[in-house]
């Protein structure tokens, strides 16, 4: 004689599936991805106040990536990576020089043309702001794209890689402004 299987409790199965889904979502959010809302205008014109983005927590920041990090005053900031460990950074005549080589910043071209009263980025060397010639090991130098109105490494110093939450490169909200970020 065969034993009859007990009918599964459908409610229990739904609750179990829901708990697994919530646990997976929590793991993904904690270890891999997190949402962020841009607060302020320091990344204009690339990002606008209120833009919603997803932060990818996997990987190491690369030059010109837009990263989210824990700032010294306890807030999370979103800025562009300009200098990597060991880099010499200098701005001269609104041109970025890294290790003596000039770099184009196409994400600033439109903004530079709109500025009529001087350069978008003032002349400086890394030593002017952090008292060193190079970005320290294990740290990055970040700047907002709105160079005149950004609290970044020029004011708060270099950022330890351990404080970087992750990189972001896609605006998903508002939907009409959804786009990939250009480097």
PyMOL commands that set and color helices and strands:
alter all, ss='L'
color gray80, all
select helices_A, chain A and resi 10-31+106-114+126-130+147-149+153-156+161-163+175-177
alter helices_A, ss='H'
color red, helices_A
select strands_A, chain A and resi 33-37+52-56+66-70+76-83+89-92+95-98+101-103+124-125+139-143+159-160+164-173+179-180
alter strands_A, ss='S'
color yellow, strands_A
deselect
rebuild
show_as cartoon
